[in-house]
Amino acid sequence: MRNSESTGITRDCWRSEVRNGTTFHWVHTYEIKTGKGAVEFLVPPEALRALAFLQRYAEPLQARLADEARWLEVQLRQSVNEDGLLESGMTVAEAVARLNDIREGGQHLFLALDKRHSDHLGSGSRVQIMSMEACNAQLKALASAAGTDWALANHQCRRTFAYNVANSRLGRMGLVFLKWQLKHASMSWTQLYASNPYQDLALYRELEDEQTEARVELMEGWMQSDAPLSGGAGRRLIQTRATPVRNIRDLLLHTAEAVEIRSTGHAWCLSGTRVCNGQGVYEPANCAGCSQAVIDSDQASTWQAIHLQNLRLAAITDCGPAVIQKAQRAIRRSQEVLNDLRVPLPSGDQAAAYDETGTIS
């Protein structure tokens, strides 16, 4: 499992079944990165014994969370003081956010004490779902206790498992199983995980991290209050700006890891393999109204050129009414995009320059 899937495991989330005389064991969790939602992983029997032990460990922490939730509910039923604070000194927004966190994670098993905050007990700590950093710190502590300086991490276990399955008796069918078991969006990632273990996997991880950071920077620009956007997804993003977010950086990082963002040259496509299946690359007008497209100011000059191209096409009179209607529909959509981006339609001088050079200045 990915780290997020492991820490998403909740109470009694496993089961066993017998098929043709063979017992299979499954663990239920949620897959976030590619948006699959509720999923099951095939696990060995040792995993169920470990989870049963972990569940016993988590029970007092879950009880502490439940007690904190009841305390927060009492706090929220009381009125705030003249400074807008509850009796505990929290704002209403802070209390609601914490209560929502507890309700979401109250049945999780991978729990730990966060000493950066304190709960209702005033003990200088509070219970939280373990973060990736906390999980990797524990793995490194395990390696250290075994007498090695190996920087053990969750993903190394995932890759080792993939390599062993790919080189097992399953043969090529192993990759099909791996893609399902690892919950990959494409077979190319499965092949990478199953590749030669002597390849520089750290380099691949650096490339993935750089890709994620580039997506975060791109989305940070989209979330600026004065940034004009077009496309169906772009218009939805404008609406979400009015909603306050506790930590915008964490939200964007989570989104960047979970959402595919690809450039078509005239728009940013969030659709993965859904919707038009790539037809928007050849038909820019499709992206203008697509629910999975974001068009920003950096693509404005491209849309001015698209507008001029469609004006040219509409001026051709010997191709039949279907071509003219298509061009007119595309003209309306490019006008809509340019209006959304607060960019004027191409001027006569720009049209003349475009006829000569093929570019918009």
N, C-alpha and C positions, 0 to 999 in steps of 0.2 A: 504494500500500500504506500501511497504518498503519505507524507507526514500529516497533512490535513485530514486525510481519510482515517489514519490511525487514531488521531485525537478526537475524531468525530464519533468514535464508538461509544454506545450508550448501554445502559443496564439491560441485561437479558437479550442482547441483540444477536445471538447466535442460535444455530439450529443444526441438527444432524438428520440425515435420511439415508435409507438403504435402497440402492438401485442394483438389481441383478446380483445380489449377494455382497455388494461392496458398499461400505459406509462412507458417505461424503459429509464433510463438515463445512458450514457456511457462516460467514460473519456479515451482518448487515451494517452499512454505513452510508455516508453521502459523498458523492464525487462532485467536486466543485470546479476543478480546473477546466474541464471541457463541457461542463453543464449537463452531465448525465443525470444528476440528482441521486435518487435512492438506488443503490447498487449492492450486490453481494460478492464477496470474495471467497474463493475456495481456499480452505486452510487445513493444516494438519491437526490431528487431535491434540497435540501439545499446545497449540494456540488456544484451544478452548479451556484447557486446564489453567493456562496462564491468565486468561481473562476472568475465570472464576475467582482466582486468587486476587486479581486486581480489583474485582468488584467488591470483595470483602474489605480491601484497603480503602476504597472510595466511599464506603457507606458513611463513616463519620464526617467526611468532608461534604458529602451530599446533604447530610442532616444539618450541618452548619450553614450551608447555602439556603436550605429551606427555612431555617430559623431567621436568617438575614432577610429573606424575602418577606416573611411575615412582619418583621420589624419595619421594613421599608413601606409596606402597605399601610401600617399604622401611621407612620410619619406622613405619608401622602394624604391621609384623611384629615390631618390637622392643618390649620391655617398657617401661612407664612408670617414672619415678623416684619417689622417696618423696613428691614433691609432686603426683604424678599427671600429670606432663608427659612428653611425648616428648623425644627428644634435641634436636629443633629448638626446644623451648620451647613448642610447641603442645599443647593438650589433644587427647585422642582425638576429641572431638566436633568441634573446629575442623578437624582434619586430614581427618576423614570428610566434613564439609560441603564443604570446598574440593575434595576429590577428586571428589565428586559434581558440583560445579559444572564442573570440567574435563571430566569424561566427558560432561556434557550439552552443553557449548559448544565442545568441542575441534575440531569440524569447521566451526564458524561462520566467516563471512568478515568480518563487521564487528567487528573486534577492535582493541583499543587498550590502551595502558599506563596502569594505575591507579597513581598515585604516592602514594596513601594507604596502600598496603600493599606488602610486599616478598615475593618468592617465594624459592625455594631458592638463587638466585644471589646473594642479598644485595645486589642492585643498587638497592634502594629503590623498586622498582616490580614489578608483576605484570600478566600479561595478563588482560583481562576482555572480555566482550561489551560493546559500546558501549551506554551507557544513552541514554535519550531526551534527557537534559540534554546529554550529550556530543555527540550527533548535531546538536542544535539549535545548540550552540556552534560546531560546525564550519560549519554553514550560515551563521551570522552572520559567521564569519570569511571565508567565501567572498564574502558580500555586501560586507563591508568592503574586501576586496582588489579588488573591482570599483568601489570609489569611492562606495559608497552606505551610508547608515545604516539601510537597510531591515532590519527584524527578521525576516529570512527563517526560516521554520520548515517542517517536513515537511508539516504539515496544510494549509498554504497551497497547496503543490503539488497535494495531493489535491483540494482544492476547485476549483482552477483547471482541472484535468483534467476534473472532473465538469461544470463550467459549459460548457466547450468541447464536450464530447460531447453534452450536452443541447441545445445550440444548433447541432448539426451536421446533416448530411443525414439522419441516422438518425431525427430527429423524435422522436415519442413512444416508438418502439422504443428510443431511446437510454436512456431511464430504466430499461427492463427490463434492458438490458445493464449499465448503471451499477450497479444493485442487485446483480447477480451479480459484476461486477468489483470493486466496493468492499466486497463481502461484508457488506452491511448486513442487519440483522435485519428491517427493515420498509421499505416503499416511502416512508414519511413522511420518514425520514432522507435517502433518496436525493433526494427533492424539495427538501429544505432545502439540500443540497449543490449542487444544480443551479439554485438560485434566483438572483435578481438579485445580481450581484457588489457592488452598492453598498449592499446591506443590511449592517447592523452585525453581521458574523459574530463579532466579538469578544464581543458580548453573548450570542450563542448558546453560545459556548465557556464564558463565565462561568456561564451557567445549567447547562451540563453538568457543570462543575467543582463547582458548588454541590450538584447532585444526587448526584454521586459522594461528596462530603464528608458529606452527610446519610446516605448508605448506610453509610459507614465508621463514623460515630458510632453508628448503630443496631446494627451488628454488634459494635462494641466493647462495648456493653451486653450483647449475647448471650454474649460470650466471658468475661464475669466469672464467676469460679468459683462464686459463690453465686446466680447469676441463674437462677430456675426457668424452664423452657421446656417447651412441649408441641408436638404435631404431629410428623409423621415426621421432617422435617428438623431440627426443634428437638431431638429426642432424639438424632439423630446428632451435632449440634453439642456436646451435653453430653459425648458419648463422646470427641470430638476434643480437648476441653480437657485431657485427661490427656497429650496428646502435646506435648512441648516444641517451641517454635517460635523460630527464631533472631531473627526480626524480625517481630513480630505486626502492626505498623503497615503494613509493606510487603505482607504477606500480605493484610490486609484491603483495602488500596488496590487491589491486583490483583484481588481478588474483586469489589469494588464496581464496577470497570470492566467486568468480564466477566459479571456476573450481574444479571438483572432482578429487582428487588424491588418488589412492588406490594402495597398494602394492600387487603384486602377489607372492612375495617371490623372483622372479628373475627379476622383472621390476616394474616400476611405471606406472600405467594405468590411462590415462586421459579421457577415452572414455565415462564415464557415463554408459548408457545402450546401447550404439551403438556398431558398428563394430562386434566383435566376440561374444558378450554377455557372456563373462567369459570363453570362451574356452581356452584362453591363460593361464589360471591357470594350465590346464592339458597338454597343448602343448606349452612349452616354445619357440619353434622355431617360433610360430606364432607371438610372441612379438618382435622378432629380426627385422622383417621388417614392423611391424605395424605402421601406421601413428600416433597412439595415445599413443605410448610407449616411455618412457624415461628409459634408462639403464645407471646407473652411476658406479663409481669405487667400491662403497660399495657392489655391486652385482657381482664383478669380480670372486671371488672364487666360487660362485654358478654356474657361466657360465663355469668355468673350470670343475666342477663336471658334468654339463650337457654335455659338450663335451666328457668326458670320458664315460658317460653312452651311448651316441650315437655311440661311437667307439665300445663299447661292442655289441650293438645291430646290427651294421653293420657286425660284425664278425660272427653272427649266419647265417649259410648257408641253414638251412632246414626250413625256414619260408616263402620261396617264394620271388620272385623279388620285390613285392610291399613293403614288410617290409624293404628290403635292400635299395631300392630307397628312401623311407621315411627317413631312418637313414642317408643316404648320404646327403640328402637335409638338414637335421637338423645339420649335421656336418659342412656343408658349412656356415650355418647361425651362429653357435656358434663360428666358426673361425672369421667370420666377426665382431661379437660383441667383441671378445677378441682383435682383431686388432684395433677396434675403441677405446677401453679402454686402449690401449697400454700395454696390459698384455700378456706375452708369453703363448703359448700353454702348457698344463701340461707336465711336464718332466716325464721320466721313474720312478724316485723315487716317484714323487707325485702319479703316477698311481698305483704303488705298495702299497703306504700308503692308497690310496683310496680303494683298494681291501680289505685291512685288516680292516680299521676303518670306511669306508664310508664317510670320510671327507677329504677336501683338506687343507693341511697345508702350 
